[in-house]
Amino acid sequence: MIEREVSLRRLSGIVHFDAGYLSKIRSGFRTPSADLARKLDEALEADGALVALAPKTRGSIGRTSNVERARPYPGVPHEEDDDMERRRLLQALAALGITVSPAMEALQQIHGSVDRALGRTEENHLDEWEETVAEYGYSYMLLPPQRLMRDLAVDLVAVQQITARGGDERLSASWSRVTSGLSLLMAKTLCNMGEPRMARDWWASAQLAADASGDAELSLRVSSERLIRDIYEDRSPSVILQKANVALERGPRTPSRGLASLHSVRAQVLALDGRAPEAASDLQTIEEIAQRLPASATDVRSTDKWSEDRLHYTAAWVHAYAGDRGPLDKSVADAGAVLPANDPRTRAQLALLRASGHVRAGDVTEGVRLAHTVYEAQPAEHRTTLVSSLARKVTDAVPAQHRRNPGVTAYVELVASGSPGSSA
């Protein structure tokens, strides 16, 4: 444009594309279609140079979608559409109590200009976002669900805005992984808050993005995470087992975190269904997979990875439902030895599993006393669906002849109320 002394407005008139959209292409925020690249090449007499730079995956020259034909200029989104989408996202954040002031928006615009001046690309941002997803895997167990949900909402809006700009298509698979990771965390967080219906759409988005990324291991992991939540939400064990088997049949057999997680689903469901020998077989399979994974894949510092504590957790679940006190206590101790000291929920879940196992082994008084102590001490904001589900499973394990014991009735009232100290 500088060499040909063509202004943006004049170029817009020549190629019949919106000047605002052309400005975004010039600034690197949009990627032109092959058709637009051809028109720009002709208008600027670039001798094929601009056509050669256009991504080949955007579609063939001259082909126009129904959506594009509905716009004033083929292939060009309305600037108003972008603004409307932005306003909707800001309104959605405001409904969650998250406000973005004009000053903050201005700073973001200035920061974007500085980035472009420094030659900072979407690829640089991608590295940071992948780190962010990994950090969320750790903070997921530490932050109250309500707080985490708000943080995730802000970051999901930011990622949506980045991907909507249509940057380098070679990075689309990577951005799909980031979107899947954040959507997965949002789904799990909403489940923790007791909102399974709201979580349903996020599970679907996480699975869709995982599949779009081409990462088979991630697809397995999303499937297994959803099935694990189905266990805690008391879905039919036979249905969960069937879905796990289908996922195993369709997925790769290469040892991975996703494969280990699916076998964990099987082990837990089989134990829940009273099929202890089969559950033990899957537990053995998990141990074999874990031994073949690299150390980086079993790092306990991130719940995004198949970590050692999750292996012990699954073992504790299997032994709890079998009523095997010795192996159960050892698995709980082994998990506690590798868990972060400040994890407020996993330790409570393990203690509740231990309590239910002791009840099944015949020690009702001690099992219920332990469960009461653990649940009463759990901060209200960390009494998630998983924690409360395990607390209820302790009472489910109590034999009928012990249901009227004072200690049992006090514990039942505590769990039903969900309020610390309500049974005092």
Secondary structure as UniProt FT lines:
FT   TURN            2..5
FT   HELIX           8..15
FT   HELIX           19..27
FT   HELIX           34..43
FT   TURN            44..45
FT   TURN            47..48
FT   HELIX           49..53
FT   HELIX           56..58
FT   TURN            61..62
FT   HELIX           66..69
FT   TURN            74..75
FT   HELIX           79..95
FT   TURN            96..97
FT   HELIX           102..117
FT   TURN            118..119
FT   HELIX           122..139
FT   TURN            140..142
FT   HELIX           145..164
FT   HELIX           169..171
FT   HELIX           172..192
FT   TURN            193..194
FT   HELIX           196..213
FT   HELIX           216..232
FT   TURN            233..234
FT   HELIX           237..250
FT   HELIX           257..272
FT   TURN            273..274
FT   HELIX           276..292
FT   HELIX           295..298
FT   TURN            300..301
FT   TURN            303..304
FT   HELIX           308..322
FT   HELIX           325..338
FT   TURN            341..342
FT   TURN            344..345
FT   HELIX           346..360
FT   TURN            361..362
FT   HELIX           364..377
FT   HELIX           380..382
FT   HELIX           385..396
FT   HELIX           400..402
FT   TURN            403..404
FT   HELIX           406..417
FT   TURN            420..423
//
